[in-house]
């Protein structure tokens, strides 16, 4: 048994059964079956973090919503951190995801918030504007940020600040049923060809979704922008027209969908070869068609750019009080949590880690889940899903524009112009900082 450690775990009501099996107070560490990635941590933790010139003491408080499927990764990180710093204790509190943000905001306003919060990137701007999370510029090294998914890091950049660092990912990807289409299409032309060859009877080679969340990444992949640095619409240009033209050409690939589930249903019934969907659904898709048949492909390229999907991140946030001590133990732990070995533990537990494929390769850490490895590769060239408040206005306006083009035969240029005007007007009325241009 490894080094004993002290771990204080705070429990919220209703989750005692979830955490109690992992709780240890001033006693030996409970042993459990380790995944290969966790065994790697057991072997290397001492070598990676060496003894410090002076003892590091203190308590780090962490709030999170990681359930029993992901909690072992956090507990492993804490235990290994304490092997190097035995005088550091942790106060870890699980709060259900639906309650986590509100609980954090109330606690922070009363001066009793945790040092570390793990939560969606979408929370970051609001929490930062209220001074409840810290700017990490000057703490996060170029090397660390370079080892993380660039689109996920982009979601943590707010004005001139870095308001968090990503720990895990999800996003929009291209799924393929290998029993219907054997090869991954490298180009959009190959996608058209392979889908056409696979279409027969009730089987569609491709069934592609065109609504904004599932197609908006292509706009940036083709060289365009959704909004400028001031939050003003930037899609009403030739790149925007190219984007709509790409979505029109979906009809030459196969069947199209807009805000529906028929594509998902057909795929699960082995009647669609390729669909566009969220990584959240990979387990249900694997169960439906079998793990041997399911693949996540890199996005096909075009002569004018590439298809691409939005990337969303779960961030680790650092509270301002953690910066007040001479030794920032909380930030030391965040850096530890983002080590390749710990990121691989997340992958072993079914979560897509935020680390780049190159960082895993350089560290000689293997991802043993093929589908997660494919997702890491597909999301590596993904597009940051904007976390600014006005994104919901953009999404609604552009969905309306796309529907007008595909169903009402409105000219693409007219539809984009109408969407731009709607966004500016709606954002101004909500005082989101977007004003009518002169």
Secondary structure by P-SEA (a helix, b strand, c coil): ccbbbbbbbbbccccccccccccccccccccccccaaaaaaaaccccccccccbbbbbbbbbbbccccccaaaaaaaaaaaaaacccccccccccccccaaaaaaaaaaaccccccccccccccaaaaaacccccccccccaaaaaaccaaaaaaaccccccccccccccbbbbbbcccccccccccaaaaaaaaaaacccccccccccccccccaaaaaaacccccccccccccccaaaaaaaaaaaacccccccccccaaaaaaaaaccccbbbbcccaaaaaaaacccccbbbbcccccccbbbbbbbbbbbbbbcccccccccaaaaaaaaaaacaaaaaaaaaacccccccaaaaaaaccccccaaaaaaaaaaccccccccccaaaaaaaaaaaaaaaaacccccaaaaaaaaaaaaaaaaaaacccccccc
